[in-house]
Amino acid sequence: LPEEEHNHGEHPGDRDRGGERTSGGRGEGGTKDSEQVNSPPLGGAGGGEDSKQANSPHLGGTGEGEDGEQVNSPPLGGGWGGGTTNDAQTKTQAKHHGLTVNSTVVFQSDPKRPHDQRLAFLPPEHGRWFLQAPPQRIKGVERPGPRTLRYRNGRLVHNMPANAGTSEDVVGRERAETILRFELRRALFQWPTGIAWEAGEQGWRRADLRGCGFLRAEIGEEGLPVSMEVLTATGLPLEALTSITWTRDGEHSRPQEFDLVVDGRVILHERVNSISPRVRFLETYFTPPDRRGGESPSQPVTRGGLGIIGTKLLPRRGERELPLPADVEWRAAVARAGEMSKQEDERLKKLGLATDGIMRLRLDENGQPRALGLVLGSKINELPQGWRMVVARAAVTMEVSGPEAIAPALLGELRAAAREHLKARGLPPLAAVGPVFARLDRERPAEGPLQLLLPLLPD
């Protein structure tokens, strides 16, 4: 998918502007006349008469977003009719506009417990997906139901599980499929804009997601999609939105209800409560709270021409390296590394221990694998024979499509980014001279995608 820089920063005076009255639909958290009252997108206090979230922000914080952090990004008008923002403001703030979608989701497996779903998009490559179960009564006290969050920031995807304070990297096939799911919903809610649709067979439209996958839309008698599906890059159906009905909202039509179908089975029914197409976001809104500063995992530091570069915190842990046969091609090295990893796990099993299940290959300066790097899956004070304790340290990372992309130029770009990272913190560049590791995908270790890591030497 295209990588495009956006300036989502906050303009002076935004916190004092409040809402702007619009004609047309109602934005989430707005009053009856769709006047926004400093309500952060996707849940927050300040809702009016028609707002289900009025004075009841998610997770119990006053005026906070779902993750408990003040968002401070009031919508610029709410509703399809457009705001009263003057032309100068529109030109200045156009880059910041995204959209939010509030829906009620009913799962076929749990029809009596409708879930609250809130999507946020900043096209073309930012998304946030919030899903919360209905409130539950615990020891006589009603508490918010469990919620999950998924974030998309370019090619980076993170998951915040229910009741967790730490996010997880979403990698490999799951990351690719998550991006496709975001794109399917963005295509529906932005219809017909935002996606380069082309005419397909009779009554269908088709869109190529630039090597990531494909979209297909079946067009009904009114010229609007009645179904829309997303396919993987190999042409396999992933999921579809079917039985789509539409409603008028001001001068525009918007989706009203539809079903989600996977492998021919209806998974859920979704009813769209509101869409706000002119919402302004802070950039951090699409990154988990635990990755918004310092040495948090996958925190972007720059975008290279050959891959997405970020930083990651490697905790104190037990590590071991096992040499690989010399001068073997990549696939053979991965196969041998897998055998060695299983052998070590068998040895550790007798001690009540195990590795973390992830293979890492130490690379030479030409990108050839030289050793298998293993990490202990549990924290212990006394390490098994052959293992060593490594102190916590930062690492500069790069996401690449597969082993065929690894070359001296790519490794040089990674080291250059590491030196810039160190220089910005007043640290010596010699900390970037260590070896580079390739962190392999669990499901497709030989093919990729994979992550390159350059651990920085500790102070």
FIFI-79694 format. One record per residue (C-alpha): x, y, z. Coordinates in steps of 0.25 Angstrom, whole numbers, plus 5000, padded with zeros to 4 digits. Each point is the difference from the previous one (the first is absolute). Layout:
N
XYZ ...
END
This chain:
459
500050005000 500550144997 500850075011 499650155001 500450105011 498950075007 500150125009 499049975011 500650105010 499150095009 499850144995 500050125010 498650025006 499549864997 499749985015 499250135001 499249994987 499049905005 499049944990 499450064987 498650004996 499749924988 498849974991 499749854998 500449885008 500449985014 501449985004 500349905012 500050075013 499250124995 498850075004 498649994993 500450104990 501349944997 500850105007 501449945005 500350035014 501549975002 499749864998 501349914997 499749914989 499649855003 499450035014 500150115010 499250095009 499250114995 498949934992 498650064999 498649955000 500249904989 501449955004 500049865006 501450045006 499550135007 500850015013 500449864999 501449994993 500649864998 500949945011 499450115010 500950124997 499450134999 500150064986 501049894996 500149904988 499949855001 501449985005 499950105011 500850114994 499450144996 499950014985 499850154999 499649994985 498650064999 499349974987 499950114989 498550004998 499449865001 499049954990 499949984985 499550144998 501350075002 500450105011 500050155000 501550015000 500550114991 500949984988 501350045006 499849905011 499649894991 501350024992 500850005012 499449885006 499649914988 501249915003 499449975013 498749954996 499649865003 498749935003 499449925012 498949904999 499149955012 499349874999 499349905008 500549864997 499249875003 500749874999 499349884996 500649925011 499650105011 498750074995 499550055013 501350085003 500250114989 501450065000 500450144998 500950024988 500850134996 500850024988 500950114997 500850024986 501050104996 500149964985 500849944994 500749925010 499650035014 498949935008 499549975014 499049895003 499350005014 499049895004 499449995014 499149905006 498750055008 500250045014 500049895010 499649995015 501149965009 499749995015 498850084999 500850114992 499850034985 501350014993 500450034986 500149874992 501349954994 500650074988 501049984990 500750094991 500849994987 500950114994 500550024986 501150104997 500549974986 500549864999 500149995016 498849935006 499949985015 498949945009 499650045014 499349875006 498950025010 500450045014 501550024996 500950125001 501049954990 499849994986 500549894990 500650004987 499149944989 501049944989 500049914989 498749954993 499150055012 500650144997 499749994985 498649955003 499750115010 500450114990 499149944990 498850005010 500350155003 500050034985 498749924998 499350095010 500650134996 499649974985 498649985005 499950125009 500750094990 499249954988 500350044989 501250085003 501349965007 500249884991 500449994985 498849924996 500049944985 498849944992 500049855001 499149904995 498550044998 499550065013 501349995008 501250105003 501449965003 501250065007 501449965001 500750035013 501450014994 500549865003 499349985014 498649954994 498850034993 498650065002 498749964993 498750075001 498749964995 499150124995 498550005002 498950074992 500350135007 501450004997 500549975014 500749875005 499149895005 501249925003 501550025001 501149905002 501550005002 501049904994 501449975004 501250024990 499849864995 498550024997 499549925012 498750065006 500350055014 498650065005 498850074994 499050115004 498649954994 498650055000 500450145001 498950105002 500250154998 499350135006 500150144997 500850095009 499950154995 500450004986 500749875000 499749855002 500649925010 500049855004 498949975010 500149855003 500849874995 500449865003 501549965001 500249864993 501249925002 500249864992 498550014997 499550025014 499450125006 500850045012 499350135004 499050114996 500550145001 499150135001 500650134997 499650105010 500850124995 501150044991 500850135002 500850034987 500850125005 500749965012 501450065004 501049915007 501350005007 501149914994 500149925013 498549964999 500449894991 501249945009 499749935013 500350085012 501249915004 500750034987 499850155000 501450055005 501449965005 500549864996 498649944998 499949884991 499950044985 500050155002 500350064987 501250084998 500150024985 499549944988 501149944991 499949974985 500149855002 499249975013 499350065012 501050035011 499750015014 500549985014 499749885010 500449985015 500649865002 499849965014 501149935009 499949864996 500849874998 500649984986 500849894993 500650004986 500249874992 500950014987 499449964987 500749934989 500950094991 499650044986 498649955000 498850074993 498950065008 498949894999 501049895004 500550095012 498650025005 499749854999 501349975008 499750115010 498649945002 500649865003 501050065010 498950085007 499249875002 501249935005 500350115010 498550005005 500149855002 501250035009 499350115008 498749925001 500749915010 500450125008 498650065000 500450114991 499750044985 500450104990 499150114996 499749934987 500550114991 501249974991 501150114998 501149994990 501350085002 500450054986 501450054995 500250134993 499549934987 498749965006 500449855001 499649925012 501149965009 499449965013 498649965007 499650105011 499149945011 499350075011 499649935013 498550015002 500050025015 500850095009 500949925010 501250035008 500849884997 500249974985 500249874994 501349964994 500450074987 499150125003 500350145005 499350125006 499950124991 499650145006 498850084995 500450084988 499350084989 500049944985 499850074987 499149924991 499649994986 498749934994 500449944986 499149914991 500949885000 501549954999 500150044985 500050145005 501249995009 501350064994 501250085005 499350134996 498849965009 500949975012 500750134997 498750085001 499749935013 501350035006 499950154995 498650015007 500649945013 501150115000 499050114998 499249945011 501250005009 500550144996 498650065003 500249955014 501450045002 500549865000 501349954993 499849944986 500949885004 498849945007 499449964986 501249914996 499449875005 499449894991 498750004993 498949905002 498949954992 498749975008 499249904992 498649994998 499449885008 499149954988 500950034989 501450005005 500749974987 499150104991 499850125009 499650105003 501050025011 500650115009 501550045001 500550045014 501350075003 500249995015 500750135005 501149985010 499750045014 500650125007 
END
